[in-house]
Amino acid sequence: FFFNFRDFIPDGRDGADVAKRIEAMGRGPATISNLNVTGTALNESHIKPYDLVALPSLRVAVLSLIDPVYMLPAWRSRVAPADEAVAKVVADLQRLPEAEA
């Protein structure tokens, strides 16, 4: 599933409130491609940079970029520019083993 800026407005500095919200939904990790969660309460069980969707004849990577406009300054600084985030995810996808890609 995906967040928009209204869903991801952390109340605290460590993101524990967002982690609890994601866990309460019981839907697995949210896809946010341009957010650095290092050193927060969020981890790969809460946020992932892409989702692989299997279609009948291929797999498609889905990315989701978050707009930091309404986020607290501490979180706004964790949002990477879209072009950098997309380049990083594409590089990560190219390194996936064939079985996962």
C-alpha positions as CSV (number, residue, x, y, z in Angstrom):
1,F,0.0,0.0,0.0
2,F,1.0,3.6,-0.3
3,F,1.1,6.7,1.8
4,N,0.4,10.2,0.7
5,F,1.6,13.2,2.6
6,R,-1.5,13.3,4.8
7,D,-0.9,9.8,6.0
8,F,2.8,10.3,6.8
9,I,3.0,13.2,9.1
10,P,5.0,11.8,12.0
11,D,4.0,13.3,15.4
12,G,7.4,12.3,16.9
13,R,11.0,12.4,15.8
14,D,11.5,8.6,15.7
15,G,8.5,7.6,13.7
16,A,7.1,5.2,16.4
17,D,3.6,6.7,15.9
18,V,3.8,5.9,12.1
19,A,5.2,2.4,12.8
20,K,2.2,1.7,15.2
21,R,-0.2,3.0,12.5
22,I,1.3,0.7,9.9
23,E,1.3,-2.3,12.2
24,A,-2.4,-1.6,13.2
25,M,-3.4,-1.7,9.5
26,G,-2.0,-5.2,9.2
27,R,-1.3,-4.7,5.5
28,G,2.5,-5.1,5.4
29,P,5.0,-2.4,4.6
30,A,4.1,0.8,2.9
31,T,6.0,1.7,-0.3
32,I,7.9,5.0,0.0
33,S,10.8,5.2,-2.5
34,N,12.5,8.5,-1.3
35,L,12.5,8.3,2.5
36,N,15.5,7.5,4.6
37,V,14.4,5.8,7.8
38,T,17.8,4.9,9.2
39,G,18.0,5.6,12.9
40,T,14.2,5.8,13.4
41,A,11.6,3.3,14.8
42,L,10.7,2.5,11.1
43,N,12.4,-0.4,9.3
44,E,11.8,-2.7,6.4
45,S,8.7,-4.2,8.0
46,H,7.1,-0.7,7.9
47,I,8.6,1.0,4.8
48,K,10.1,-0.5,1.6
49,P,11.5,1.4,-1.4
50,Y,9.6,-0.5,-4.1
51,D,7.1,-3.2,-4.6
52,L,7.3,-5.9,-7.2
53,V,4.0,-6.8,-8.8
54,A,3.6,-10.0,-10.8
55,L,1.5,-9.6,-14.0
56,P,0.7,-12.5,-16.3
57,S,3.8,-12.1,-18.5
58,L,6.2,-9.9,-16.4
59,R,6.9,-8.3,-13.1
60,V,6.6,-4.6,-12.6
61,A,8.4,-2.5,-10.0
62,V,6.1,0.1,-8.4
63,L,7.7,3.2,-6.7
64,S,6.0,5.8,-4.6
65,L,7.5,9.2,-3.9
66,I,6.4,11.2,-0.9
67,D,6.2,15.0,-0.9
68,P,7.8,16.4,2.2
69,V,5.9,19.8,2.2
70,Y,3.8,19.1,5.3
71,M,6.3,17.0,7.3
72,L,8.1,18.1,10.4
73,P,11.6,19.6,9.5
74,A,13.4,16.6,11.1
75,W,11.5,14.3,8.6
76,R,11.6,16.6,5.7
77,S,15.4,16.4,5.7
78,R,15.1,12.6,5.3
79,V,13.2,12.9,2.0
80,A,15.5,12.4,-1.0
81,P,14.9,14.3,-4.3
82,A,12.8,12.3,-6.7
83,D,15.5,11.8,-9.3
84,E,18.1,10.6,-6.8
85,A,15.6,8.2,-5.2
86,V,14.5,6.7,-8.6
87,A,18.1,6.3,-9.7
88,K,18.9,4.4,-6.5
89,V,15.9,2.1,-6.7
90,V,16.6,1.4,-10.4
91,A,20.2,0.5,-9.5
92,D,19.0,-1.7,-6.6
93,L,16.5,-3.5,-9.0
94,Q,19.2,-4.1,-11.5
95,R,21.3,-5.9,-8.9
96,L,18.4,-8.3,-7.9
97,P,19.1,-12.0,-8.7
98,E,17.2,-13.1,-11.7
99,A,14.9,-15.2,-9.6
100,E,13.7,-12.1,-7.7
101,A,13.6,-9.7,-10.6
